[in-house]
């Protein structure tokens, strides 16, 4: 085994052991304080960013309500998307779909008339 010596060349006494322990305790408490302080700062920073984001959203939402203009990308650009879709379909030779049609179902007129079905004791029934 190796033998180690202190720099002073002597073994520490009771007072130096107590002083070293006290310094270690103060350093540990200071480190915990820094962790808590950093966490609190991060919490306030995130909360501040969230409040600023909410205020910006509320401003634009209120502006849209007061001026009667739509808010959001779909509301603001919906007409342009519909126009582009109609232009593309006219160039490709397809018939433009209306908003209630889907590609899978096709035009509603091709499916036939809308009928009223009702449940009977024997099952579902449709009156002609």
N, CA, C and O atoms as a GROMACS GRO file, in nm:
protein
  512
    1UNK      N    1   0.084  -0.118   0.000
    1UNK     CA    2   0.000   0.000   0.000
    1UNK      C    3   0.088   0.123   0.000
    1UNK      O    4   0.203   0.122   0.042
    2UNK      N    5   0.028   0.227  -0.048
    2UNK     CA    6   0.102   0.353  -0.046
    2UNK      C    7   0.058   0.434   0.073
    2UNK      O    8  -0.053   0.421   0.123
    3UNK      N    9   0.146   0.515   0.115
    3UNK     CA   10   0.116   0.600   0.229
    3UNK      C   11   0.108   0.744   0.180
    3UNK      O   12   0.195   0.790   0.107
    4UNK      N   13   0.002   0.815   0.221
    4UNK     CA   14  -0.014   0.954   0.178
    4UNK      C   15   0.012   1.045   0.295
    4UNK      O   16  -0.010   1.009   0.411
    5UNK      N   17   0.058   1.164   0.263
    5UNK     CA   18   0.087   1.263   0.366
    5UNK      C   19   0.015   1.392   0.330
    5UNK      O   20  -0.007   1.422   0.213
    6UNK      N   21  -0.021   1.466   0.430
    6UNK     CA   22  -0.081   1.597   0.409
    6UNK      C   23   0.028   1.696   0.373
    6UNK      O   24   0.145   1.676   0.404
    7UNK      N   25  -0.013   1.803   0.307
    7UNK     CA   26   0.084   1.902   0.263
    7UNK      C   27   0.156   1.962   0.384
    7UNK      O   28   0.276   1.991   0.377
    8UNK      N   29   0.083   1.981   0.493
    8UNK     CA   30   0.146   2.041   0.610
    8UNK      C   31   0.244   1.944   0.677
    8UNK      O   32   0.325   1.984   0.760
    9UNK      N   33   0.235   1.817   0.641
    9UNK     CA   34   0.325   1.722   0.701
    9UNK      C   35   0.275   1.668   0.833
    9UNK      O   36   0.350   1.601   0.904
   10UNK      N   37   0.153   1.695   0.870
   10UNK     CA   38   0.098   1.645   0.995
   10UNK      C   39  -0.048   1.605   0.975
   10UNK      O   40  -0.110   1.643   0.876
   11UNK      N   41  -0.099   1.531   1.066
   11UNK     CA   42  -0.238   1.488   1.057
   11UNK      C   43  -0.329   1.602   1.100
   11UNK      O   44  -0.294   1.683   1.186
   12UNK      N   45  -0.452   1.608   1.037
   12UNK     CA   46  -0.541   1.718   1.074
   12UNK      C   47  -0.595   1.699   1.216
   12UNK      O   48  -0.619   1.587   1.262
   13UNK      N   49  -0.613   1.810   1.281
   13UNK     CA   50  -0.669   1.807   1.416
   13UNK      C   51  -0.821   1.818   1.412
   13UNK      O   52  -0.883   1.817   1.306
   14UNK      N   53  -0.877   1.828   1.529
   14UNK     CA   54  -1.023   1.833   1.543
   14UNK      C   55  -1.080   1.960   1.479
   14UNK      O   56  -1.184   1.955   1.412
   15UNK      N   57  -1.013   2.073   1.498
   15UNK     CA   58  -1.064   2.200   1.446
   15UNK      C   59  -1.060   2.201   1.294
   15UNK      O   60  -1.154   2.249   1.230
   16UNK      N   61  -0.953   2.150   1.235
   16UNK     CA   62  -0.946   2.149   1.088
   16UNK      C   63  -1.049   2.052   1.029
   16UNK      O   64  -1.102   2.078   0.921
   17UNK      N   65  -1.077   1.943   1.098
   17UNK     CA   66  -1.181   1.850   1.051
   17UNK      C   67  -1.318   1.916   1.057
   17UNK      O   68  -1.397   1.902   0.964
   18UNK      N   69  -1.345   1.987   1.164
   18UNK     CA   70  -1.473   2.058   1.177
   18UNK      C   71  -1.482   2.168   1.072
   18UNK      O   72  -1.588   2.188   1.012
   19UNK      N   73  -1.373   2.240   1.050
   19UNK     CA   74  -1.374   2.348   0.951
   19UNK      C   75  -1.396   2.291   0.811
   19UNK      O   76  -1.471   2.348   0.731
   20UNK      N   77  -1.330   2.179   0.780
   20UNK     CA   78  -1.348   2.117   0.649
   20UNK      C   79  -1.493   2.070   0.632
   20UNK      O   80  -1.551   2.087   0.525
   21UNK      N   81  -1.551   2.010   0.734
   21UNK     CA   82  -1.690   1.964   0.729
   21UNK      C   83  -1.786   2.082   0.714
   21UNK      O   84  -1.882   2.075   0.637
   22UNK      N   85  -1.760   2.190   0.786
   22UNK     CA   86  -1.844   2.309   0.775
   22UNK      C   87  -1.835   2.370   0.635
   22UNK      O   88  -1.936   2.410   0.578
   23UNK      N   89  -1.714   2.375   0.581
   23UNK     CA   90  -1.698   2.428   0.445
   23UNK      C   91  -1.772   2.342   0.344
   23UNK      O   92  -1.835   2.394   0.252
   24UNK      N   93  -1.764   2.210   0.359
   24UNK     CA   94  -1.835   2.118   0.270
   24UNK      C   95  -1.986   2.138   0.281
   24UNK      O   96  -2.056   2.137   0.180
   25UNK      N   97  -2.037   2.156   0.402
   25UNK     CA   98  -2.181   2.178   0.422
   25UNK      C   99  -2.225   2.310   0.358
   25UNK      O  100  -2.330   2.316   0.293
   26UNK      N  101  -2.146   2.415   0.377
   26UNK     CA  102  -2.180   2.545   0.317
   26UNK      C  103  -2.176   2.536   0.165
   26UNK      O  104  -2.261   2.594   0.097
   27UNK      N  105  -2.078   2.465   0.111
   27UNK     CA  106  -2.070   2.449  -0.035
   27UNK      C  107  -2.189   2.369  -0.088
   27UNK      O  108  -2.243   2.402  -0.194
   28UNK      N  109  -2.230   2.266  -0.016
   28UNK     CA  110  -2.346   2.186  -0.059
   28UNK      C  111  -2.474   2.269  -0.055
   28UNK      O  112  -2.555   2.263  -0.147
   29UNK      N  113  -2.491   2.347   0.051
   29UNK     CA  114  -2.609   2.434   0.061
   29UNK      C  115  -2.606   2.539  -0.049
   29UNK      O  116  -2.709   2.569  -0.110
   30UNK      N  117  -2.489   2.596  -0.075
   30UNK     CA  118  -2.477   2.694  -0.184
   30UNK      C  119  -2.508   2.632  -0.319
   30UNK      O  120  -2.573   2.696  -0.402
   31UNK      N  121  -2.462   2.511  -0.342
   31UNK     CA  122  -2.492   2.442  -0.468
   31UNK      C  123  -2.641   2.416  -0.484
   31UNK      O  124  -2.697   2.436  -0.592
   32UNK      N  125  -2.705   2.370  -0.378
   32UNK     CA  126  -2.850   2.350  -0.384
   32UNK      C  127  -2.924   2.481  -0.409
   32UNK      O  128  -3.021   2.485  -0.485
   33UNK      N  129  -2.877   2.589  -0.345
   33UNK     CA  130  -2.938   2.719  -0.368
   33UNK      C  131  -2.925   2.760  -0.514
   33UNK      O  132  -3.019   2.815  -0.572
   34UNK      N  133  -2.810   2.735  -0.574
   34UNK     CA  134  -2.791   2.770  -0.715
   34UNK      C  135  -2.882   2.688  -0.806
   34UNK      O  136  -2.935   2.740  -0.904
   35UNK      N  137  -2.901   2.560  -0.774
   35UNK     CA  138  -2.992   2.476  -0.853
   35UNK      C  139  -3.135   2.528  -0.842
   35UNK      O  140  -3.204   2.541  -0.943
   36UNK      N  141  -3.178   2.560  -0.720
   36UNK     CA  142  -3.314   2.611  -0.700
   36UNK      C  143  -3.330   2.746  -0.770
   36UNK      O  144  -3.433   2.771  -0.833
   37UNK      N  145  -3.231   2.832  -0.759
   37UNK     CA  146  -3.237   2.963  -0.824
   37UNK      C  147  -3.244   2.948  -0.976
   37UNK      O  148  -3.321   3.019  -1.041
   38UNK      N  149  -3.165   2.857  -1.032
   38UNK     CA  150  -3.168   2.835  -1.177
   38UNK      C  151  -3.303   2.780  -1.222
   38UNK      O  152  -3.355   2.820  -1.326
   39UNK      N  153  -3.358   2.687  -1.145
   39UNK     CA  154  -3.489   2.631  -1.180
   39UNK      C  155  -3.598   2.738  -1.174
   39UNK      O  156  -3.686   2.742  -1.260
   40UNK      N  157  -3.592   2.823  -1.072
   40UNK     CA  158  -3.691   2.930  -1.061
   40UNK      C  159  -3.677   3.028  -1.177
   40UNK      O  160  -3.778   3.074  -1.233
   41UNK      N  161  -3.555   3.061  -1.214
   41UNK     CA  162  -3.533   3.151  -1.327
   41UNK      C  163  -3.588   3.090  -1.456
   41UNK      O  164  -3.654   3.158  -1.534
   42UNK      N  165  -3.561   2.961  -1.477
   42UNK     CA  166  -3.612   2.893  -1.597
   42UNK      C  167  -3.765   2.890  -1.597
   42UNK      O  168  -3.827   2.909  -1.701
   43UNK      N  169  -3.824   2.866  -1.481
   43UNK     CA  170  -3.970   2.865  -1.471
   43UNK      C  171  -4.028   3.001  -1.508
   43UNK      O  172  -4.124   3.009  -1.585
   44UNK      N  173  -3.971   3.108  -1.454
   44UNK     CA  174  -4.021   3.241  -1.486
   44UNK      C  175  -3.996   3.276  -1.633
   44UNK      O  176  -4.078   3.344  -1.695
   45UNK      N  177  -3.886   3.231  -1.689
   45UNK     CA  178  -3.858   3.259  -1.831
   45UNK      C  179  -3.960   3.189  -1.920
   45UNK      O  180  -4.012   3.250  -2.014
   46UNK      N  181  -3.989   3.062  -1.892
   46UNK     CA  182  -4.088   2.989  -1.972
   46UNK      C  183  -4.227   3.048  -1.953
   46UNK      O  184  -4.302   3.062  -2.050
   47UNK      N  185  -4.261   3.084  -1.830
   47UNK     CA  186  -4.392   3.145  -1.805
   47UNK      C  187  -4.403   3.280  -1.877
   47UNK      O  188  -4.509   3.312  -1.932
   48UNK      N  189  -4.296   3.357  -1.878
   48UNK     CA  190  -4.299   3.485  -1.949
   48UNK      C  191  -4.317   3.469  -2.098
   48UNK      O  192  -4.393   3.544  -2.160
   49UNK      N  193  -4.249   3.372  -2.156
   49UNK     CA  194  -4.265   3.346  -2.300
   49UNK      C  195  -4.407   3.301  -2.330
   49UNK      O  196  -4.465   3.341  -2.430
   50UNK      N  197  -4.464   3.217  -2.242
   50UNK     CA  198  -4.602   3.171  -2.262
   50UNK      C  199  -4.701   3.287  -2.254
   50UNK      O  200  -4.795   3.294  -2.332
   51UNK      N  201  -4.680   3.377  -2.159
   51UNK     CA  202  -4.770   3.493  -2.145
   51UNK      C  203  -4.758   3.583  -2.268
   51UNK      O  204  -4.859   3.632  -2.319
   52UNK      N  205  -4.637   3.606  -2.315
   52UNK     CA  206  -4.620   3.690  -2.435
   52UNK      C  207  -4.687   3.624  -2.556
   52UNK      O  208  -4.752   3.692  -2.635
   53UNK      N  209  -4.671   3.493  -2.570
   53UNK     CA  210  -4.738   3.422  -2.679
   53UNK      C  211  -4.889   3.432  -2.671
   53UNK      O  212  -4.955   3.452  -2.772
   54UNK      N  213  -4.943   3.419  -2.550
   54UNK     CA  214  -5.088   3.433  -2.533
   54UNK      C  215  -5.134   3.574  -2.566
   54UNK      O  216  -5.238   3.592  -2.630
   55UNK      N  217  -5.058   3.675  -2.525
   55UNK     CA  218  -5.097   3.813  -2.555
   55UNK      C  219  -5.094   3.840  -2.705
   55UNK      O  220  -5.183   3.908  -2.757
   56UNK      N  221  -4.995   3.788  -2.776
   56UNK     CA  222  -4.989   3.806  -2.921
   56UNK      C  223  -5.107   3.737  -2.987
   56UNK      O  224  -5.171   3.794  -3.076
   57UNK      N  225  -5.137   3.613  -2.945
   57UNK     CA  226  -5.252   3.542  -3.000
   57UNK      C  227  -5.382   3.618  -2.972
   57UNK      O  228  -5.465   3.633  -3.062
   58UNK      N  229  -5.399   3.666  -2.848
   58UNK     CA  230  -5.521   3.739  -2.813
   58UNK      C  231  -5.534   3.868  -2.894
   58UNK      O  232  -5.644   3.905  -2.934
   59UNK      N  233  -5.422   3.935  -2.919
   59UNK     CA  234  -5.426   4.058  -2.999
   59UNK      C  235  -5.475   4.029  -3.140
   59UNK      O  236  -5.566   4.097  -3.189
   60UNK      N  237  -5.415   3.929  -3.206
   60UNK     CA  238  -5.456   3.900  -3.343
   60UNK      C  239  -5.598   3.844  -3.349
   60UNK      O  240  -5.670   3.871  -3.445
   61UNK      N  241  -5.638   3.766  -3.249
   61UNK     CA  242  -5.775   3.712  -3.246
   61UNK      C  243  -5.875   3.826  -3.230
   61UNK      O  244  -5.976   3.830  -3.300
   62UNK      N  245  -5.848   3.919  -3.136
   62UNK     CA  246  -5.938   4.033  -3.115
   62UNK      C  247  -5.940   4.123  -3.239
   62UNK      O  248  -6.046   4.173  -3.276
   63UNK      N  249  -5.826   4.143  -3.301
   63UNK     CA  250  -5.821   4.224  -3.423
   63UNK      C  251  -5.907   4.161  -3.532
   63UNK      O  252  -5.978   4.232  -3.603
   64UNK      N  253  -5.899   4.029  -3.547
   64UNK     CA  254  -5.980   3.960  -3.648
   64UNK      C  255  -6.128   3.972  -3.616
   64UNK      O  256  -6.210   3.989  -3.707
   65UNK      N  257  -6.164   3.963  -3.489
   65UNK     CA  258  -6.306   3.974  -3.451
   65UNK      C  259  -6.358   4.116  -3.472
   65UNK      O  260  -6.470   4.134  -3.520
   66UNK      N  261  -6.279   4.215  -3.437
   66UNK     CA  262  -6.324   4.354  -3.449
   66UNK      C  263  -6.333   4.398  -3.595
   66UNK      O  264  -6.427   4.468  -3.632
   67UNK      N  265  -6.238   4.358  -3.676
   67UNK     CA  266  -6.237   4.401  -3.816
   67UNK      C  267  -6.317   4.308  -3.906
   67UNK      O  268  -6.338   4.338  -4.023
   68UNK      N  269  -6.361   4.194  -3.852
   68UNK     CA  270  -6.442   4.102  -3.931
   68UNK      C  271  -6.362   4.022  -4.032
   68UNK      O  272  -6.420   3.964  -4.123
   69UNK      N  273  -6.233   4.017  -4.017
   69UNK     CA  274  -6.149   3.939  -4.108
   69UNK      C  275  -6.119   3.804  -4.043
   69UNK      O  276  -6.107   3.797  -3.920
   70UNK      N  277  -6.107   3.700  -4.122
   70UNK     CA  278  -6.079   3.569  -4.063
   70UNK      C  279  -5.939   3.562  -4.006
   70UNK      O  280  -5.849   3.636  -4.047
   71UNK      N  281  -5.921   3.471  -3.910
   71UNK     CA  282  -5.792   3.453  -3.844
   71UNK      C  283  -5.746   3.310  -3.866
   71UNK      O  284  -5.823   3.216  -3.847
   72UNK      N  285  -5.623   3.293  -3.906
   72UNK     CA  286  -5.567   3.160  -3.925
   72UNK      C  287  -5.534   3.134  -4.070
   72UNK      O  288  -5.591   3.198  -4.158
   73UNK      N  289  -5.442   3.042  -4.096
   73UNK     CA  290  -5.398   3.018  -4.234
   73UNK      C  291  -5.508   2.960  -4.322
   73UNK      O  292  -5.516   2.995  -4.440
   74UNK      N  293  -5.592   2.872  -4.269
   74UNK     CA  294  -5.696   2.812  -4.351
   74UNK      C  295  -5.800   2.917  -4.389
   74UNK      O  296  -5.847   2.922  -4.503
   75UNK      N  297  -5.837   3.000  -4.293
   75UNK     CA  298  -5.937   3.103  -4.320
   75UNK      C  299  -5.882   3.211  -4.412
   75UNK      O  300  -5.956   3.265  -4.495
   76UNK      N  301  -5.755   3.243  -4.399
   76UNK     CA  302  -5.698   3.350  -4.479
   76UNK      C  303  -5.662   3.306  -4.620
   76UNK      O  304  -5.666   3.386  -4.713
   77UNK      N  305  -5.626   3.179  -4.637
   77UNK     CA  306  -5.579   3.134  -4.767
   77UNK      C  307  -5.672   3.031  -4.830
   77UNK      O  308  -5.638   2.974  -4.933
   78UNK      N  309  -5.787   3.006  -4.769
   78UNK     CA  310  -5.880   2.906  -4.822
   78UNK      C  311  -5.927   2.938  -4.962
   78UNK      O  312  -5.935   2.849  -5.046
   79UNK      N  313  -5.958   3.064  -4.988
   79UNK     CA  314  -6.005   3.104  -5.121
   79UNK      C  315  -5.895   3.085  -5.226
   79UNK      O  316  -5.922   3.041  -5.338
   80UNK      N  317  -5.771   3.117  -5.191
   80UNK     CA  318  -5.662   3.098  -5.286
   80UNK      C  319  -5.639   2.950  -5.315
   80UNK      O  320  -5.612   2.914  -5.429
   81UNK      N  321  -5.650   2.864  -5.213
   81UNK     CA  322  -5.634   2.721  -5.235
   81UNK      C  323  -5.744   2.666  -5.325
   81UNK      O  324  -5.717   2.585  -5.413
   82UNK      N  325  -5.867   2.711  -5.302
   82UNK     CA  326  -5.978   2.665  -5.387
   82UNK      C  327  -5.958   2.710  -5.532
   82UNK      O  328  -5.983   2.634  -5.625
   83UNK      N  329  -5.912   2.834  -5.550
   83UNK     CA  330  -5.888   2.884  -5.685
   83UNK      C  331  -5.776   2.804  -5.753
   83UNK      O  332  -5.788   2.769  -5.871
   84UNK      N  333  -5.669   2.776  -5.681
   84UNK     CA  334  -5.560   2.696  -5.738
   84UNK      C  335  -5.608   2.556  -5.772
   84UNK      O  336  -5.570   2.502  -5.876
   85UNK      N  337  -5.691   2.496  -5.687
   85UNK     CA  338  -5.742   2.362  -5.714
   85UNK      C  339  -5.829   2.362  -5.840
   85UNK      O  340  -5.818   2.272  -5.922
   86UNK      N  341  -5.915   2.463  -5.854
   86UNK     CA  342  -6.000   2.472  -5.974
   86UNK      C  343  -5.915   2.492  -6.099
   86UNK      O  344  -5.942   2.433  -6.203
   87UNK      N  345  -5.811   2.576  -6.089
   87UNK     CA  346  -5.722   2.598  -6.204
   87UNK      C  347  -5.650   2.469  -6.244
   87UNK      O  348  -5.638   2.439  -6.362
   88UNK      N  349  -5.601   2.394  -6.145
   88UNK     CA  350  -5.530   2.269  -6.174
   88UNK      C  351  -5.625   2.168  -6.238
   88UNK      O  352  -5.586   2.100  -6.333
   89UNK      N  353  -5.748   2.158  -6.188
   89UNK     CA  354  -5.842   2.061  -6.245
   89UNK      C  355  -5.884   2.101  -6.385
   89UNK      O  356  -5.907   2.015  -6.470
   90UNK      N  357  -5.896   2.231  -6.411
   90UNK     CA  358  -5.932   2.273  -6.546
   90UNK      C  359  -5.818   2.246  -6.644
   90UNK      O  360  -5.843   2.213  -6.760
   91UNK      N  361  -5.694   2.259  -6.598
   91UNK     CA  362  -5.580   2.230  -6.685
   91UNK      C  363  -5.567   2.080  -6.712
   91UNK      O  364  -5.527   2.040  -6.822
   92UNK      N  365  -5.600   1.998  -6.612
   92UNK     CA  366  -5.588   1.853  -6.628
   92UNK      C  367  -5.711   1.792  -6.694
   92UNK      O  368  -5.710   1.673  -6.725
   93UNK      N  369  -5.815   1.869  -6.715
   93UNK     CA  370  -5.935   1.819  -6.782
   93UNK      C  371  -6.034   1.753  -6.689
   93UNK      O  372  -6.132   1.694  -6.736
   94UNK      N  373  -6.014   1.759  -6.560
   94UNK     CA  374  -6.109   1.700  -6.465
   94UNK      C  375  -6.219   1.798  -6.431
   94UNK      O  376  -6.204   1.919  -6.448
   95UNK      N  377  -6.329   1.745  -6.383
   95UNK     CA  378  -6.437   1.834  -6.342
   95UNK      C  379  -6.410   1.878  -6.199
   95UNK      O  380  -6.372   1.797  -6.115
   96UNK      N  381  -6.428   2.006  -6.171
   96UNK     CA  382  -6.400   2.053  -6.036
   96UNK      C  383  -6.502   1.996  -5.938
   96UNK      O  384  -6.620   1.986  -5.969
   97UNK      N  385  -6.454   1.960  -5.821
   97UNK     CA  386  -6.542   1.909  -5.716
   97UNK      C  387  -6.593   2.025  -5.634
   97UNK      O  388  -6.525   2.126  -5.616
   98UNK      N  389  -6.712   2.010  -5.583
   98UNK     CA  390  -6.763   2.109  -5.489
   98UNK      C  391  -6.714   2.073  -5.351
   98UNK      O  392  -6.653   1.967  -5.332
   99UNK      N  393  -6.741   2.157  -5.254
   99UNK     CA  394  -6.685   2.135  -5.121
   99UNK      C  395  -6.744   2.013  -5.052
   99UNK      O  396  -6.681   1.958  -4.961
  100UNK      N  397  -6.865   1.967  -5.093
  100UNK     CA  398  -6.924   1.852  -5.026
  100UNK      C  399  -6.893   1.720  -5.095
  100UNK      O  400  -6.942   1.616  -5.053
  101UNK      N  401  -6.813   1.723  -5.199
  101UNK     CA  402  -6.776   1.602  -5.271
  101UNK      C  403  -6.637   1.557  -5.230
  101UNK      O  404  -6.553   1.638  -5.189
  102UNK      N  405  -6.614   1.427  -5.242
  102UNK     CA  406  -6.481   1.373  -5.217
  102UNK      C  407  -6.438   1.296  -5.340
  102UNK      O  408  -6.519   1.263  -5.426
  103UNK      N  409  -6.310   1.267  -5.347
  103UNK     CA  410  -6.259   1.193  -5.463
  103UNK      C  411  -6.314   1.051  -5.465
  103UNK      O  412  -6.337   0.995  -5.572
  104UNK      N  413  -6.334   0.991  -5.348
  104UNK     CA  414  -6.380   0.853  -5.342
  104UNK      C  415  -6.527   0.841  -5.384
  104UNK      O  416  -6.566   0.746  -5.452
  105UNK      N  417  -6.608   0.938  -5.343
  105UNK     CA  418  -6.751   0.926  -5.371
  105UNK      C  419  -6.789   0.987  -5.505
  105UNK      O  420  -6.891   0.949  -5.563
  106UNK      N  421  -6.709   1.080  -5.556
  106UNK     CA  422  -6.743   1.145  -5.682
  106UNK      C  423  -6.857   1.244  -5.662
  106UNK      O  424  -6.891   1.277  -5.548
  107UNK      N  425  -6.916   1.290  -5.771
  107UNK     CA  426  -7.027   1.384  -5.758
  107UNK      C  427  -7.146   1.317  -5.692
  107UNK      O  428  -7.168   1.197  -5.708
  108UNK      N  429  -7.223   1.395  -5.617
  108UNK     CA  430  -7.338   1.340  -5.546
  108UNK      C  431  -7.448   1.295  -5.642
  108UNK      O  432  -7.523   1.203  -5.609
  109UNK      N  433  -7.460   1.357  -5.759
  109UNK     CA  434  -7.564   1.318  -5.853
  109UNK      C  435  -7.542   1.176  -5.906
  109UNK      O  436  -7.638   1.111  -5.946
  110UNK      N  437  -7.419   1.128  -5.908
  110UNK     CA  438  -7.390   0.994  -5.958
  110UNK      C  439  -7.433   0.886  -5.859
  110UNK      O  440  -7.444   0.769  -5.896
  111UNK      N  441  -7.457   0.923  -5.734
  111UNK     CA  442  -7.497   0.825  -5.635
  111UNK      C  443  -7.648   0.805  -5.630
  111UNK      O  444  -7.695   0.710  -5.568
  112UNK      N  445  -7.722   0.890  -5.692
  112UNK     CA  446  -7.867   0.878  -5.688
  112UNK      C  447  -7.928   0.972  -5.587
  112UNK      O  448  -7.857   1.051  -5.524
  113UNK      N  449  -8.059   0.963  -5.570
  113UNK     CA  450  -8.126   1.057  -5.480
  113UNK      C  451  -8.097   1.024  -5.334
  113UNK      O  452  -8.060   0.911  -5.300
  114UNK      N  453  -8.115   1.122  -5.250
  114UNK     CA  454  -8.100   1.103  -5.107
  114UNK      C  455  -8.231   1.045  -5.055
  114UNK      O  456  -8.338   1.102  -5.079
  115UNK      N  457  -8.224   0.934  -4.984
  115UNK     CA  458  -8.344   0.868  -4.933
  115UNK      C  459  -8.345   0.873  -4.783
  115UNK      O  460  -8.242   0.894  -4.719
  116UNK      N  461  -8.463   0.854  -4.726
  116UNK     CA  462  -8.480   0.857  -4.582
  116UNK      C  463  -8.499   0.715  -4.532
  116UNK      O  464  -8.597   0.649  -4.566
  117UNK      N  465  -8.406   0.666  -4.452
  117UNK     CA  466  -8.415   0.532  -4.397
  117UNK      C  467  -8.458   0.540  -4.251
  117UNK      O  468  -8.422   0.633  -4.179
  118UNK      N  469  -8.537   0.440  -4.209
  118UNK     CA  470  -8.578   0.436  -4.070
  118UNK      C  471  -8.574   0.291  -4.021
  118UNK      O  472  -8.583   0.197  -4.099
  119UNK      N  473  -8.560   0.277  -3.891
  119UNK     CA  474  -8.547   0.144  -3.832
  119UNK      C  475  -8.686   0.088  -3.802
  119UNK      O  476  -8.771   0.157  -3.746
  120UNK      N  477  -8.707  -0.035  -3.841
  120UNK     CA  478  -8.832  -0.107  -3.814
  120UNK      C  479  -8.798  -0.228  -3.729
  120UNK      O  480  -8.680  -0.261  -3.712
  121UNK      N  481  -8.900  -0.298  -3.675
  121UNK     CA  482  -8.870  -0.419  -3.598
  121UNK      C  483  -8.798  -0.526  -3.680
  121UNK      O  484  -8.725  -0.608  -3.624
  122UNK      N  485  -8.819  -0.525  -3.813
  122UNK     CA  486  -8.753  -0.624  -3.898
  122UNK      C  487  -8.616  -0.578  -3.946
  122UNK      O  488  -8.545  -0.656  -4.010
  123UNK      N  489  -8.576  -0.456  -3.917
  123UNK     CA  490  -8.449  -0.403  -3.964
  123UNK      C  491  -8.469  -0.264  -4.021
  123UNK      O  492  -8.565  -0.195  -3.987
  124UNK      N  493  -8.378  -0.223  -4.108
  124UNK     CA  494  -8.386  -0.091  -4.170
  124UNK      C  495  -8.477  -0.096  -4.292
  124UNK      O  496  -8.481  -0.196  -4.364
  125UNK      N  497  -8.550   0.014  -4.313
  125UNK     CA  498  -8.641   0.020  -4.427
  125UNK      C  499  -8.630   0.157  -4.492
  125UNK      O  500  -8.606   0.258  -4.425
  126UNK      N  501  -8.646   0.159  -4.624
  126UNK     CA  502  -8.643   0.283  -4.701
  126UNK      C  503  -8.773   0.293  -4.778
  126UNK      O  504  -8.810   0.202  -4.852
  127UNK      N  505  -8.844   0.404  -4.759
  127UNK     CA  506  -8.968   0.426  -4.833
  127UNK      C  507  -8.936   0.495  -4.964
  127UNK      O  508  -8.857   0.589  -4.969
  128UNK      N  509  -8.998   0.445  -5.072
  128UNK     CA  510  -8.976   0.507  -5.203
  128UNK      C  511  -9.065   0.627  -5.221
  128UNK      O  512  -9.061   0.692  -5.326
   0.00000   0.00000   0.00000
